[in-house]
Amino acid sequence: MGRFDSYSGLLTAFPYAFRQSDSRLFRSYVVVSGVLGALFAFLMAGALFVLIGNTAGARGGSLTLSRTFYVVVGLFVFIPLVAPVLLVARRHRRETPVGERYDPGLAAAGYLFVLSVYLGVVASMPPTFETNGEVVARPPPSGLFAPVVELLYELPAVASPVVPLVGAVAVYAAHRRFGSKHGNSERA
């Protein structure tokens, strides 16, 4: 077994899963999730540094809780984003017999999660917000997806995390559904 025949962690799981999978859809998801995961990790680290810098002189308590909240929210987005890649890499490394639709099924669920995060962000946008001391109204829905955007605007801001949660559950459901030898719920 050569040095690059397996993987040893999160970063090396991406090229391993890319090489081992025969699904073009899954290979595209490996690239997309790698880029989005790196961008998201960079943005979350930057936001955490800014938060720590803004609250450095303050005492603990609720400020420490808000720092922790950043990390927890980041993990709730990052884990379902990279989970399909990690699950497929693990399956190939262990040579687990699964249905032939396992890799593309997890890729489709991963893309659905990425879309659900975007839709959750749209749903959480308040009707008006302040930017650079100026009150700005959210843009009115237009175009082909205007009815979908209107529906998302109708959701209360408190319920907006439910949208990405549904996407994360879809990733888990795809793993359970296609993770059998025959591609159904029967275990191999």
Residue pairs with C-beta under 8 A, 6 or more apart in sequence:
4 15
4 16
6 16
6 93
7 13
7 15
7 16
7 17
7 89
7 93
10 82
10 86
13 85
13 86
13 89
14 30
14 33
14 34
14 85
14 89
16 89
16 92
16 93
17 26
17 30
17 85
17 86
17 88
17 89
17 92
18 27
18 30
18 31
20 88
20 89
20 92
21 27
21 30
21 88
21 92
21 103
22 103
23 103
23 104
23 107
25 103
25 104
25 107
25 108
26 84
26 88
26 103
26 104
26 106
26 107
28 107
29 84
29 85
29 106
29 107
29 110
29 111
30 85
32 111
32 114
33 81
33 82
33 84
33 85
33 110
33 114
34 85
36 81
36 114
37 78
37 81
37 82
40 74
40 77
40 78
40 81
41 74
41 78
44 70
44 71
44 74
44 78
47 70
48 67
48 70
48 71
51 66
51 67
51 70
52 67
55 63
55 66
55 67
76 164
76 168
77 117
77 164
79 168
80 110
80 113
80 164
80 167
80 168
80 171
81 110
81 113
81 114
81 117
83 110
83 171
83 172
83 175
84 106
84 107
84 109
84 110
84 171
84 174
84 175
85 110
87 106
87 175
87 179
88 102
88 103
88 106
90 96
91 98
91 102
91 179
96 188
97 181
97 188
98 178
98 179
98 180
98 181
98 183
98 188
99 105
99 178
99 179
99 180
99 181
99 182
99 183
99 184
100 183
101 178
101 183
102 178
102 179
102 183
105 174
105 177
105 178
106 171
106 174
106 175
106 178
108 174
109 167
109 170
109 171
109 173
109 174
109 175
110 171
112 167
112 170
112 171
113 164
113 167
113 168
113 170
113 171
114 167
115 167
116 163
116 164
116 166
116 167
116 168
116 170
117 163
117 164
117 167
119 148
119 152
119 163
119 164
120 160
120 161
120 162
120 163
120 164
121 160
122 149
122 152
122 153
123 152
123 153
123 155
123 157
123 159
123 160
123 163
124 157
124 160
124 161
125 138
125 153
126 138
126 157
127 137
127 138
127 153
128 135
128 136
128 137
128 138
129 135
129 136
129 138
130 136
138 153
141 147
141 149
141 150
141 153
152 163
155 163
176 185
177 183
177 184
177 185
180 186
180 187
180 188
181 187
181 188
182 188
